[in-house]
Amino acid sequence: MNPPVYLDYNATTPIDPGVLEAMLPWLREDFGNPSSDHPYGQRAREAVAQARGQVAALIGAQPGEILFTGCATEANNLAILGAARVLSSRGRHVITSAVEHPSVAAPLAHLRGQGWEVTVLDVDGYGCVSPVALAAALRDDTVLVSVMQANNEVGTLAPIAELAALARRRGALFHTDAAQSAGKVTVDVGALGVDLLTLAGHKFYAPKGVGALYVRAGTPLAPIQFGAAQEQGLRPGTENVAHIVGLGAAAGLAQRRLPAGAGRLRQRRDALHQRLAEAIPGLALNGHPDARLPNTLNVSFPGVSGRELLARTPEVAASVGSACHAGSAGVSGVLGAMGVTAARALGAVRLSIGEPTTEEDIGRGADALAATWRALVAP
């Protein structure tokens, strides 16, 4: 039997062969600690510095503005809790959106438990935050705004540059979770005007277990873990050299692929959408039709449960939403925040493609999903 068609690249990506090749020496003979002064440590330190430059180049930053973390969740926690720790004497009000990933929502909930006021902005029917709503919510005691750049379930892209400009004019820091967007669309921290930005390696063909946080030069931030002085004293612990090298290699690969790679992804995604729409009357698109990730297709299958549809389609590996919510019996909180009806949300499936996705994969996947849908709705 052929393996299932993988249409869950927003959950994780395979390690690119070139990335793996770059990592292997650091899992074998080059095992030094970057903090050591001897040649083994020096080589490791140089490798980390090279990767830092590669990640910085991907997002238009300076190497010294990149901190390596164990994952995007850690980066989000450091951005939010680290900024709050420094700025609490100036104000204790933060703003976010109703569709954030749990790694943003949870640390903000922690701050609420510590007496902070957290304003959660509603989103429109596409899952997008309105700059008008943010402008109305900003106050003199607002110290941080955190809004994701691309939604991980429906792919909608937020107007980050406009939102960040509003926040910074009021003296608040702006953080964006770019875990889903980096490597898929052009991300330029200068153009976006953000102070803090989160990256996840395993979303663009690096291994799991490594991420990064961009911290604009001069941005106040305090550590939330304590130990030695690695990563400018903001992320203590011996660096995971092999994974950091992999993240750097993946960043370089992504930079070379953009923007042509985004165009290829968009063509394949739209071909998948067209094939499904032709086979399934009433198929509904969730998320913005244009301003969304080029690889993401979130659609609702009428009259069925998306979870049951996928369970009965072993030929396809996909999800009903964020992998971090897998196993939840309820409908997506993102779709709920968008005002999608319960019936439509119940039938939602997230299909996300990647660089390895072929035209054959598109055809096989669409045909299998359509066949299962017909079997489920048949009288």
C-alpha positions, 0 to 999 in steps of 0.5 A, spaced: 500 500 500 502 507 498 503 511 504 497 516 506 498 523 502 501 527 507 497 534 507 498 536 514 504 541 513 502 546 518 502 541 524 510 539 522 514 538 516 519 533 514 527 535 515 529 537 508 535 532 506 540 538 505 538 540 512 539 533 515 546 533 511 548 539 514 546 537 521 550 530 521 557 532 523 554 536 529 551 529 531 557 525 530 565 528 530 563 535 532 560 534 538 563 540 542 560 545 547 560 552 544 562 555 551 568 551 551 575 555 549 578 549 545 578 547 538 572 543 539 568 549 542 570 554 537 568 550 531 561 549 535 561 556 537 562 558 529 557 554 527 552 557 532 554 564 529 553 562 522 546 559 523 544 565 527 546 569 521 542 565 516 536 566 521 537 573 521 537 574 513 531 570 512 527 575 516 531 581 515 534 582 522 541 583 525 544 576 527 545 579 534 537 580 534 536 572 534 535 568 540 535 560 539 530 557 543 528 550 544 521 551 540 516 556 538 512 555 545 518 557 549 520 563 544 512 565 545 513 565 553 520 568 553 517 574 549 510 575 553 513 573 560 520 576 559 517 583 556 511 583 562 517 582 567 521 588 565 515 593 563 510 591 569 512 598 573 510 602 567 503 598 566 499 592 567 495 591 560 496 587 554 492 586 548 491 579 544 487 576 539 481 571 540 485 566 535 492 565 538 496 559 539 495 556 546 503 558 547 501 565 546 494 564 550 496 560 556 502 565 558 497 571 557 492 567 562 498 566 567 499 574 567 491 575 568 492 570 574 497 575 576 493 581 576 494 583 569 488 586 565 488 582 558 484 585 552 482 579 547 480 582 541 475 579 536 476 577 529 472 578 523 469 572 519 476 571 516 479 570 522 483 577 522 484 583 527 481 590 525 486 595 526 480 600 528 479 595 534 486 595 536 486 602 536 480 603 540 483 598 545 490 601 546 491 605 553 496 609 556 498 603 561 498 598 555 505 595 555 505 589 550 500 587 544 501 580 541 497 578 534 499 572 530 502 573 523 498 567 520 493 563 523 495 556 524 488 553 522 485 557 516 491 561 514 489 568 514 494 573 514 494 579 519 495 586 517 501 586 522 505 592 519 499 596 521 497 593 527 505 594 530 505 601 528 499 603 532 502 599 538 508 603 537 505 609 537 502 608 543 509 606 546 507 599 547 511 593 544 509 589 539 510 581 538 508 577 533 508 569 532 510 568 525 511 560 526 506 558 521 508 564 516 516 564 516 519 560 510 512 560 507 511 568 505 516 573 505 517 576 513 521 582 514 521 585 521 523 592 518 517 592 514 513 589 519 515 594 525 515 588 530 519 588 536 519 581 537 517 575 533 517 568 534 520 562 529 519 555 529 524 550 525 519 544 524 514 548 520 519 550 515 523 543 514 528 544 520 527 539 526 523 539 532 526 542 538 529 548 535 526 555 535 528 562 535 526 569 538 527 575 534 528 581 539 529 588 536 535 591 538 534 595 544 527 592 546 527 591 554 526 583 555 528 579 562 529 572 562 524 567 565 529 561 566 535 562 570 542 559 569 548 561 565 549 566 560 548 563 553 544 567 548 545 574 551 543 571 558 536 570 556 536 563 554 540 559 559 543 552 557 548 549 552 546 550 545 543 544 541 548 545 536 546 540 531 538 543 531 541 550 531 545 548 525 539 545 522 535 551 523 540 555 520 540 551 513 533 551 513 532 558 513 537 559 508 533 554 504 527 558 505 530 564 503 533 561 496 526 558 495 522 565 496 518 568 493 517 563 487 516 557 492 510 561 495 507 561 488 508 554 487 505 552 493 499 557 492 498 553 485 497 546 488 493 549 494 488 552 489 488 545 484 486 541 491 481 546 492 478 546 485 478 539 485 474 538 491 469 543 490 468 540 483 466 534 487 463 536 493 457 541 492 456 546 498 464 545 500 465 552 504 472 555 504 474 558 511 479 563 512 481 569 507 480 567 500 486 571 498 490 574 504 492 567 507 498 562 507 499 559 500 499 552 502 493 552 507 486 550 505 481 550 511 474 547 508 468 545 511 465 538 508 457 539 508 453 534 512 459 530 515 464 531 521 471 533 519 473 528 524 469 522 522 471 524 514 478 523 516 478 517 520 474 514 514 480 516 509 486 512 511 489 514 504 490 522 507 494 524 513 490 531 515 487 534 521 481 538 523 485 544 526 491 545 530 495 539 532 496 542 539 488 541 540 488 534 537 483 529 540 479 535 542 472 533 541 469 540 540 469 544 534 475 549 533 475 555 537 478 559 531 472 558 527 468 559 533 471 566 534 470 567 526 463 566 527 462 560 523 456 556 525 457 550 529 454 545 523 459 548 518 465 548 524 464 541 525 465 539 518 471 543 517 478 540 515 485 543 515 489 541 509 496 544 508 501 542 503 508 543 502 514 543 498 514 535 497 507 535 495 506 533 488 500 533 483 499 526 484 498 527 491 493 532 490 489 528 485 489 522 490 488 526 496 482 530 493 479 523 490 479 519 497 476 525 501 471 526 496 469 518 495 469 518 503 464 524 503 459 521 498 459 515 502 458 518 509 452 523 506 449 517 501 442 515 504 
